[in-house]
Amino acid sequence: MTAQEAGGQASAGAMGLEELLALPATVNVTTAGRALGIGRDKAYELIRTGEFPVRTLALGGTVRVPTAELWKLLGVEPRC
């Protein structure tokens, strides 16, 4: 999913609060990396070495990251 599909602006670098809050329930590794301020390659390296800071979900050939776990790690409170 691209940043635009997630409801944010397509931009380089880490995400702002509004874009974080607009993410769907799970995101791809590239989007999770952006949320954490790291690149895609570094995110995949951390997953391979078991050092990615939140749980990942391997679904066939795809890896997804639960957004709620990213929010918790980053100290972001979802709006109700």
N, C-alpha and C positions, 0 to 999 in steps of 0.2 A: 504494500500500500504506500502510496506517495504521501507527502505532507499535504498536498492539496486534497487527496481523497480522505485524509484524516480530519479535514476541516480547518487546516492551518494554511499558512502561506508557504510556498515553495521557496526555501532559502537555505543557504549553507550555514553550518555551525549549530550550536546547541539550541534547543527549543525554549521558547518563552512559556510562561505559565498558562496563557490562554490556549496555546497549541497543545501543551501537555494534557490539559483538561478536556480537550476535544478528541483525544485518541479513543479508538474503539477498544473493546475488551482485551484483545490481544493485538500485538504488533509484530512486524518482521524484525529481524536482527538489525537491519540498517536504521530503522526508525528508533529502535531501542537504544542503539548506539548514539544517535543524535540526541535523544533525551538525556543521555549520560555525558554528552560532550566528547564522545570518542568516535573514531571512524569505523567504518564497516569491517575493514581488515582486522583491526584491533579487537572489535567485538567478537568476531569469529574465532580469533586466536584465544581469547579468554574462555569462550565456550569449549573449544577443543581441549584446553588445559584444565577445565573444571573450575576456573577462577571467575567466571561471570558472576556479578554480585547478586543476581536474582535467578530464580528457577526459570528454566527454559523448557518448552514443550516440543519434542521431536515428533512431527506428524508426517510420516512418509519421508519424502525428500525435503520437507520444509521445517524450519525451526520458527516457533512463535514464542513471544515473551508476554506474560500476563501484565497488562497495564497497571492493575492495582498494586502489583509488587514493585513496579517502577515508582509509582506515586509514593508508596510507603518508604522506599529507600531514599527518595528525594525530599521527603517531608511535605508532600503535597496532599492537601485535603480535598477530596472531590466535593463538588457542590451538590446539594440535594435539591 
